[in-house]
Amino acid sequence: MAIHLPRIASSKKVPKGYFAVYVGENQKRFVIPVSFLNQPLFQDLLGMSEEEFGYTHPTGGLTIPCNEEIFVDVTSRLN
């Protein structure tokens, strides 16, 4: 079974109700639902981001400091 996350690779537009995050060494951009912000698993990822970057993110957007496979695994549990 394949898990498909909403993702916009080339467009800078983010649909209403979604936000962009950058994940992994290559800073892959994912567009995910705002509803993820209330989920404890996603809040753990946000905590990792705060520990690593504080409130200054190198891309100007929210950067999650984990590899893409972990991010996809965690967010696929939130669907």
Biopython code that builds the backbone (N, CA, C, O; Angstrom):
import numpy as np
from Bio.PDB.StructureBuilder import StructureBuilder

atoms = [
    (1, "MET", "N", (0.854, -1.168, 0.000)),
    (1, "MET", "CA", (0.000, 0.000, 0.000)),
    (1, "MET", "C", (0.906, 1.239, 0.000)),
    (1, "MET", "O", (1.780, 1.360, 0.858)),
    (2, "ALA", "N", (0.712, 2.127, -0.921)),
    (2, "ALA", "CA", (1.503, 3.354, -1.010)),
    (2, "ALA", "C", (0.806, 4.468, -0.243)),
    (2, "ALA", "O", (-0.418, 4.595, -0.283)),
    (3, "ILE", "N", (1.587, 5.261, 0.444)),
    (3, "ILE", "CA", (1.084, 6.417, 1.168)),
    (3, "ILE", "C", (1.400, 7.645, 0.339)),
    (3, "ILE", "O", (2.555, 7.861, -0.028)),
    (4, "HIS", "N", (0.406, 8.445, 0.042)),
    (4, "HIS", "CA", (0.613, 9.655, -0.735)),
    (4, "HIS", "C", (0.363, 10.868, 0.145)),
    (4, "HIS", "O", (-0.742, 11.072, 0.648)),
    (5, "LEU", "N", (1.402, 11.667, 0.322)),
    (5, "LEU", "CA", (1.268, 12.908, 1.070)),
    (5, "LEU", "C", (1.056, 14.044, 0.091)),
    (5, "LEU", "O", (1.619, 14.028, -1.004)),
    (6, "PRO", "N", (0.258, 15.026, 0.462)),
    (6, "PRO", "CA", (0.160, 16.196, -0.407)),
    (6, "PRO", "C", (1.523, 16.866, -0.489)),
    (6, "PRO", "O", (2.139, 17.157, 0.537)),
    (7, "ARG", "N", (1.993, 17.109, -1.697)),
    (7, "ARG", "CA", (3.305, 17.726, -1.860)),
    (7, "ARG", "C", (3.289, 18.552, -3.126)),
    (7, "ARG", "O", (2.782, 18.110, -4.156)),
    (8, "ILE", "N", (3.829, 19.722, -3.056)),
    (8, "ILE", "CA", (3.964, 20.573, -4.218)),
    (8, "ILE", "C", (5.439, 20.840, -4.386)),
    (8, "ILE", "O", (6.035, 21.553, -3.579)),
    (9, "ALA", "N", (6.045, 20.275, -5.428)),
    (9, "ALA", "CA", (7.490, 20.365, -5.594)),
    (9, "ALA", "C", (7.928, 21.661, -6.255)),
    (9, "ALA", "O", (8.882, 22.289, -5.796)),
    (10, "SER", "N", (7.262, 22.072, -7.306)),
    (10, "SER", "CA", (7.765, 23.216, -8.068)),
    (10, "SER", "C", (7.032, 24.513, -7.754)),
    (10, "SER", "O", (7.605, 25.593, -7.895)),
    (11, "SER", "N", (5.810, 24.426, -7.344)),
    (11, "SER", "CA", (5.033, 25.626, -7.076)),
    (11, "SER", "C", (5.354, 26.172, -5.689)),
    (11, "SER", "O", (5.566, 25.415, -4.742)),
    (12, "LYS", "N", (5.385, 27.489, -5.586)),
    (12, "LYS", "CA", (5.599, 28.112, -4.274)),
    (12, "LYS", "C", (4.271, 28.375, -3.571)),
    (12, "LYS", "O", (4.253, 28.771, -2.406)),
    (13, "LYS", "N", (3.156, 28.154, -4.276)),
    (13, "LYS", "CA", (1.851, 28.369, -3.659)),
    (13, "LYS", "C", (1.506, 27.225, -2.723)),
    (13, "LYS", "O", (1.756, 26.056, -3.017)),
    (14, "VAL", "N", (0.937, 27.583, -1.609)),
    (14, "VAL", "CA", (0.490, 26.594, -0.639)),
    (14, "VAL", "C", (-1.020, 26.746, -0.496)),
    (14, "VAL", "O", (-1.500, 27.837, -0.188)),
    (15, "PRO", "N", (-1.780, 25.667, -0.717)),
    (15, "PRO", "CA", (-3.238, 25.764, -0.610)),
    (15, "PRO", "C", (-3.679, 26.144, 0.801)),
    (15, "PRO", "O", (-2.984, 25.868, 1.779)),
    (16, "LYS", "N", (-4.823, 26.770, 0.886)),
    (16, "LYS", "CA", (-5.394, 27.134, 2.178)),
    (16, "LYS", "C", (-5.574, 25.865, 3.016)),
    (16, "LYS", "O", (-6.055, 24.842, 2.530)),
    (17, "GLY", "N", (-5.178, 25.960, 4.281)),
    (17, "GLY", "CA", (-5.290, 24.818, 5.181)),
    (17, "GLY", "C", (-4.054, 23.930, 5.195)),
    (17, "GLY", "O", (-4.051, 22.885, 5.845)),
    (18, "TYR", "N", (-3.006, 24.332, 4.485)),
    (18, "TYR", "CA", (-1.762, 23.580, 4.406)),
    (18, "TYR", "C", (-0.592, 24.506, 4.706)),
    (18, "TYR", "O", (-0.742, 25.727, 4.692)),
    (19, "PHE", "N", (0.582, 23.918, 4.980)),
    (19, "PHE", "CA", (1.797, 24.709, 5.127)),
    (19, "PHE", "C", (2.982, 23.881, 4.643)),
    (19, "PHE", "O", (2.916, 22.653, 4.578)),
    (20, "ALA", "N", (4.049, 24.564, 4.310)),
    (20, "ALA", "CA", (5.232, 23.892, 3.765)),
    (20, "ALA", "C", (6.255, 23.640, 4.859)),
    (20, "ALA", "O", (6.459, 24.469, 5.746)),
    (21, "VAL", "N", (6.892, 22.486, 4.779)),
    (21, "VAL", "CA", (8.024, 22.165, 5.639)),
    (21, "VAL", "C", (9.150, 21.628, 4.751)),
    (21, "VAL", "O", (8.907, 21.115, 3.658)),
    (22, "TYR", "N", (10.377, 21.755, 5.240)),
    (22, "TYR", "CA", (11.550, 21.266, 4.531)),
    (22, "TYR", "C", (12.169, 20.159, 5.365)),
    (22, "TYR", "O", (12.382, 20.317, 6.567)),
    (23, "VAL", "N", (12.458, 19.031, 4.714)),
    (23, "VAL", "CA", (12.853, 17.824, 5.441)),
    (23, "VAL", "C", (14.123, 17.225, 4.840)),
    (23, "VAL", "O", (14.293, 17.188, 3.621)),
    (24, "GLY", "N", (15.006, 16.760, 5.717)),
    (24, "GLY", "CA", (16.170, 15.993, 5.300)),
    (24, "GLY", "C", (17.342, 16.833, 4.823)),
    (24, "GLY", "O", (17.277, 18.062, 4.778)),
    (25, "GLU", "N", (18.415, 16.140, 4.468)),
    (25, "GLU", "CA", (19.638, 16.796, 4.034)),
    (25, "GLU", "C", (19.433, 17.625, 2.770)),
    (25, "GLU", "O", (20.051, 18.677, 2.607)),
    (26, "ASN", "N", (18.568, 17.153, 1.877)),
    (26, "ASN", "CA", (18.329, 17.858, 0.617)),
    (26, "ASN", "C", (17.214, 18.897, 0.719)),
    (26, "ASN", "O", (16.835, 19.513, -0.277)),
    (27, "GLN", "N", (16.693, 19.085, 1.931)),
    (27, "GLN", "CA", (15.634, 20.066, 2.178)),
    (27, "GLN", "C", (14.446, 19.875, 1.231)),
    (27, "GLN", "O", (13.972, 20.829, 0.614)),
    (28, "LYS", "N", (13.978, 18.636, 1.125)),
    (28, "LYS", "CA", (12.822, 18.336, 0.289)),
    (28, "LYS", "C", (11.598, 19.032, 0.875)),
    (28, "LYS", "O", (11.357, 18.978, 2.081)),
    (29, "ARG", "N", (10.844, 19.674, 0.021)),
    (29, "ARG", "CA", (9.686, 20.467, 0.450)),
    (29, "ARG", "C", (8.434, 19.608, 0.413)),
    (29, "ARG", "O", (8.123, 18.987, -0.603)),
    (30, "PHE", "N", (7.715, 19.579, 1.537)),
    (30, "PHE", "CA", (6.432, 18.893, 1.640)),
    (30, "PHE", "C", (5.382, 19.920, 2.031)),
    (30, "PHE", "O", (5.654, 20.825, 2.821)),
    (31, "VAL", "N", (4.210, 19.783, 1.491)),
    (31, "VAL", "CA", (3.076, 20.625, 1.865)),
    (31, "VAL", "C", (2.104, 19.716, 2.598)),
    (31, "VAL", "O", (1.594, 18.746, 2.038)),
    (32, "ILE", "N", (1.857, 20.046, 3.862)),
    (32, "ILE", "CA", (1.067, 19.172, 4.719)),
    (32, "ILE", "C", (-0.089, 19.940, 5.351)),
    (32, "ILE", "O", (-0.041, 21.167, 5.442)),
    (33, "PRO", "N", (-1.127, 19.229, 5.789)),
    (33, "PRO", "CA", (-2.284, 19.888, 6.398)),
    (33, "PRO", "C", (-1.946, 20.567, 7.727)),
    (33, "PRO", "O", (-1.156, 20.048, 8.515)),
    (34, "VAL", "N", (-2.539, 21.702, 7.960)),
    (34, "VAL", "CA", (-2.377, 22.427, 9.228)),
    (34, "VAL", "C", (-2.854, 21.564, 10.392)),
    (34, "VAL", "O", (-2.358, 21.714, 11.509)),
    (35, "SER", "N", (-3.795, 20.676, 10.157)),
    (35, "SER", "CA", (-4.320, 19.814, 11.225)),
    (35, "SER", "C", (-3.227, 18.954, 11.861)),
    (35, "SER", "O", (-3.395, 18.494, 12.990)),
    (36, "PHE", "N", (-2.109, 18.725, 11.161)),
    (36, "PHE", "CA", (-1.007, 17.949, 11.738)),
    (36, "PHE", "C", (-0.426, 18.643, 12.969)),
    (36, "PHE", "O", (0.142, 17.980, 13.837)),
    (37, "LEU", "N", (-0.557, 19.958, 13.056)),
    (37, "LEU", "CA", (0.022, 20.699, 14.179)),
    (37, "LEU", "C", (-0.537, 20.266, 15.524)),
    (37, "LEU", "O", (0.131, 20.422, 16.547)),
    (38, "ASN", "N", (-1.749, 19.724, 15.542)),
    (38, "ASN", "CA", (-2.381, 19.282, 16.791)),
    (38, "ASN", "C", (-2.011, 17.855, 17.176)),
    (38, "ASN", "O", (-2.370, 17.403, 18.264)),
    (39, "GLN", "N", (-1.309, 17.144, 16.316)),
    (39, "GLN", "CA", (-1.010, 15.733, 16.544)),
    (39, "GLN", "C", (0.271, 15.562, 17.375)),
    (39, "GLN", "O", (1.299, 16.157, 17.048)),
    (40, "PRO", "N", (0.220, 14.760, 18.440)),
    (40, "PRO", "CA", (1.403, 14.559, 19.288)),
    (40, "PRO", "C", (2.638, 14.071, 18.522)),
    (40, "PRO", "O", (3.748, 14.516, 18.814)),
    (41, "LEU", "N", (2.470, 13.172, 17.555)),
    (41, "LEU", "CA", (3.628, 12.700, 16.791)),
    (41, "LEU", "C", (4.277, 13.840, 16.014)),
    (41, "LEU", "O", (5.503, 13.927, 15.951)),
    (42, "PHE", "N", (3.468, 14.709, 15.426)),
    (42, "PHE", "CA", (4.024, 15.828, 14.677)),
    (42, "PHE", "C", (4.635, 16.855, 15.636)),
    (42, "PHE", "O", (5.632, 17.495, 15.303)),
    (43, "GLN", "N", (4.050, 17.011, 16.807)),
    (43, "GLN", "CA", (4.610, 17.919, 17.798)),
    (43, "GLN", "C", (5.995, 17.455, 18.243)),
    (43, "GLN", "O", (6.846, 18.278, 18.582)),
    (44, "ASP", "N", (6.224, 16.139, 18.243)),
    (44, "ASP", "CA", (7.566, 15.617, 18.544)),
    (44, "ASP", "C", (8.566, 16.084, 17.483)),
    (44, "ASP", "O", (9.692, 16.458, 17.809)),
    (45, "LEU", "N", (8.148, 16.061, 16.208)),
    (45, "LEU", "CA", (9.024, 16.555, 15.135)),
    (45, "LEU", "C", (9.293, 18.051, 15.305)),
    (45, "LEU", "O", (10.408, 18.515, 15.069)),
    (46, "LEU", "N", (8.276, 18.797, 15.710)),
    (46, "LEU", "CA", (8.464, 20.229, 15.943)),
    (46, "LEU", "C", (9.443, 20.472, 17.089)),
    (46, "LEU", "O", (10.237, 21.411, 17.045)),
    (47, "GLY", "N", (9.384, 19.630, 18.106)),
    (47, "GLY", "CA", (10.326, 19.738, 19.221)),
    (47, "GLY", "C", (11.762, 19.503, 18.762)),
    (47, "GLY", "O", (12.683, 20.187, 19.209)),
    (48, "MET", "N", (11.948, 18.523, 17.862)),
    (48, "MET", "CA", (13.281, 18.279, 17.300)),
    (48, "MET", "C", (13.765, 19.501, 16.532)),
    (48, "MET", "O", (14.938, 19.867, 16.600)),
    (49, "SER", "N", (12.861, 20.117, 15.812)),
    (49, "SER", "CA", (13.203, 21.301, 15.030)),
    (49, "SER", "C", (13.612, 22.451, 15.947)),
    (49, "SER", "O", (14.581, 23.158, 15.672)),
    (50, "GLU", "N", (12.875, 22.632, 17.030)),
    (50, "GLU", "CA", (13.194, 23.702, 17.977)),
    (50, "GLU", "C", (14.563, 23.468, 18.619)),
    (50, "GLU", "O", (15.351, 24.401, 18.774)),
    (51, "GLU", "N", (14.838, 22.211, 18.994)),
    (51, "GLU", "CA", (16.136, 21.896, 19.606)),
    (51, "GLU", "C", (17.295, 22.178, 18.652)),
    (51, "GLU", "O", (18.334, 22.696, 19.063)),
    (52, "GLU", "N", (17.109, 21.834, 17.374)),
    (52, "GLU", "CA", (18.193, 21.980, 16.398)),
    (52, "GLU", "C", (18.365, 23.407, 15.904)),
    (52, "GLU", "O", (19.491, 23.892, 15.786)),
    (53, "PHE", "N", (17.253, 24.088, 15.613)),
    (53, "PHE", "CA", (17.327, 25.392, 14.960)),
    (53, "PHE", "C", (16.831, 26.551, 15.813)),
    (53, "PHE", "O", (17.031, 27.711, 15.452)),
    (54, "GLY", "N", (16.191, 26.257, 16.933)),
    (54, "GLY", "CA", (15.544, 27.335, 17.683)),
    (54, "GLY", "C", (14.411, 27.880, 16.828)),
    (54, "GLY", "O", (13.618, 27.116, 16.278)),
    (55, "TYR", "N", (14.338, 29.178, 16.719)),
    (55, "TYR", "CA", (13.279, 29.769, 15.896)),
    (55, "TYR", "C", (13.855, 30.409, 14.634)),
    (55, "TYR", "O", (13.184, 31.200, 13.973)),
    (56, "THR", "N", (15.094, 30.065, 14.306)),
    (56, "THR", "CA", (15.724, 30.552, 13.090)),
    (56, "THR", "C", (15.937, 29.360, 12.170)),
    (56, "THR", "O", (16.731, 28.471, 12.477)),
    (57, "HIS", "N", (15.241, 29.337, 11.055)),
    (57, "HIS", "CA", (15.352, 28.225, 10.118)),
    (57, "HIS", "C", (16.102, 28.679, 8.874)),
    (57, "HIS", "O", (15.783, 29.721, 8.302)),
    (58, "PRO", "N", (17.094, 27.905, 8.453)),
    (58, "PRO", "CA", (17.959, 28.321, 7.350)),
    (58, "PRO", "C", (17.235, 28.550, 6.027)),
    (58, "PRO", "O", (17.705, 29.342, 5.210)),
    (59, "THR", "N", (16.124, 27.891, 5.793)),
    (59, "THR", "CA", (15.416, 28.035, 4.521)),
    (59, "THR", "C", (14.396, 29.164, 4.559)),
    (59, "THR", "O", (13.817, 29.512, 3.529)),
    (60, "GLY", "N", (14.172, 29.736, 5.730)),
    (60, "GLY", "CA", (13.133, 30.742, 5.866)),
    (60, "GLY", "C", (11.784, 30.113, 6.158)),
    (60, "GLY", "O", (10.844, 30.806, 6.549)),
    (61, "GLY", "N", (11.682, 28.801, 5.970)),
    (61, "GLY", "CA", (10.473, 28.049, 6.283)),
    (61, "GLY", "C", (10.772, 27.067, 7.392)),
    (61, "GLY", "O", (11.910, 26.977, 7.853)),
    (62, "LEU", "N", (9.789, 26.347, 7.816)),
    (62, "LEU", "CA", (9.949, 25.377, 8.895)),
    (62, "LEU", "C", (10.776, 24.195, 8.401)),
    (62, "LEU", "O", (10.410, 23.545, 7.422)),
    (63, "THR", "N", (11.876, 23.917, 9.069)),
    (63, "THR", "CA", (12.766, 22.816, 8.713)),
    (63, "THR", "C", (12.652, 21.722, 9.769)),
    (63, "THR", "O", (12.788, 21.984, 10.965)),
    (64, "ILE", "N", (12.404, 20.504, 9.321)),
    (64, "ILE", "CA", (12.304, 19.354, 10.220)),
    (64, "ILE", "C", (13.609, 18.552, 10.085)),
    (64, "ILE", "O", (13.914, 18.057, 9.000)),
    (65, "PRO", "N", (14.383, 18.420, 11.181)),
    (65, "PRO", "CA", (15.693, 17.771, 11.105)),
    (65, "PRO", "C", (15.635, 16.247, 11.249)),
    (65, "PRO", "O", (16.151, 15.689, 12.218)),
    (66, "CYS", "N", (15.011, 15.590, 10.290)),
    (66, "CYS", "CA", (15.024, 14.135, 10.258)),
    (66, "CYS", "C", (15.090, 13.713, 8.797)),
    (66, "CYS", "O", (14.877, 14.530, 7.901)),
    (67, "ASN", "N", (15.385, 12.439, 8.556)),
    (67, "ASN", "CA", (15.439, 12.033, 7.156)),
    (67, "ASN", "C", (14.026, 11.891, 6.595)),
    (67, "ASN", "O", (13.049, 11.773, 7.335)),
    (68, "GLU", "N", (13.950, 11.905, 5.278)),
    (68, "GLU", "CA", (12.652, 11.899, 4.610)),
    (68, "GLU", "C", (11.830, 10.657, 4.931)),
    (68, "GLU", "O", (10.609, 10.741, 5.057)),
    (69, "GLU", "N", (12.489, 9.501, 5.065)),
    (69, "GLU", "CA", (11.761, 8.260, 5.336)),
    (69, "GLU", "C", (11.048, 8.323, 6.683)),
    (69, "GLU", "O", (9.899, 7.897, 6.802)),
    (70, "ILE", "N", (11.727, 8.854, 7.693)),
    (70, "ILE", "CA", (11.103, 8.993, 9.010)),
    (70, "ILE", "C", (9.936, 9.965, 8.938)),
    (70, "ILE", "O", (8.872, 9.702, 9.498)),
    (71, "PHE", "N", (10.126, 11.087, 8.251)),
    (71, "PHE", "CA", (9.055, 12.073, 8.120)),
    (71, "PHE", "C", (7.831, 11.461, 7.446)),
    (71, "PHE", "O", (6.710, 11.632, 7.925)),
    (72, "VAL", "N", (8.037, 10.758, 6.351)),
    (72, "VAL", "CA", (6.923, 10.133, 5.636)),
    (72, "VAL", "C", (6.252, 9.086, 6.520)),
    (72, "VAL", "O", (5.026, 8.981, 6.533)),
    (73, "ASP", "N", (7.042, 8.314, 7.256)),
    (73, "ASP", "CA", (6.472, 7.310, 8.151)),
    (73, "ASP", "C", (5.607, 7.962, 9.224)),
    (73, "ASP", "O", (4.481, 7.526, 9.464)),
    (74, "VAL", "N", (6.125, 8.998, 9.865)),
    (74, "VAL", "CA", (5.370, 9.674, 10.926)),
    (74, "VAL", "C", (4.111, 10.312, 10.370)),
    (74, "VAL", "O", (3.028, 10.123, 10.924)),
    (75, "THR", "N", (4.232, 11.060, 9.290)),
    (75, "THR", "CA", (3.050, 11.763, 8.769)),
    (75, "THR", "C", (2.029, 10.808, 8.157)),
    (75, "THR", "O", (0.840, 11.125, 8.121)),
    (76, "SER", "N", (2.472, 9.641, 7.672)),
    (76, "SER", "CA", (1.506, 8.692, 7.127)),
    (76, "SER", "C", (0.614, 8.123, 8.232)),
    (76, "SER", "O", (-0.507, 7.691, 7.963)),
    (77, "ARG", "N", (1.101, 8.122, 9.455)),
    (77, "ARG", "CA", (0.293, 7.671, 10.591)),
    (77, "ARG", "C", (-0.774, 8.687, 10.990)),
    (77, "ARG", "O", (-1.714, 8.356, 11.712)),
    (78, "LEU", "N", (-0.625, 9.914, 10.523)),
    (78, "LEU", "CA", (-1.546, 10.982, 10.911)),
    (78, "LEU", "C", (-2.739, 11.098, 9.966)),
    (78, "LEU", "O", (-3.704, 11.794, 10.282)),
    (79, "ASN", "N", (-2.694, 10.436, 8.826)),
    (79, "ASN", "CA", (-3.797, 10.538, 7.848)),
    (79, "ASN", "C", (-5.047, 9.861, 8.313)),
    (79, "ASN", "O", (-6.051, 9.863, 7.602)),
]
sb = StructureBuilder()
sb.init_structure("model")
sb.init_model(0)
sb.init_chain("A")
sb.init_seg("    ")
for serial, (resi, resn, name, xyz) in enumerate(atoms, 1):
    if name == "N":
        sb.init_residue(resn, " ", resi, " ")
    sb.init_atom(name, np.array(xyz, "f"), 0.0, 1.0, " ", f" {name:<3s}", serial, name[0])
structure = sb.get_structure()
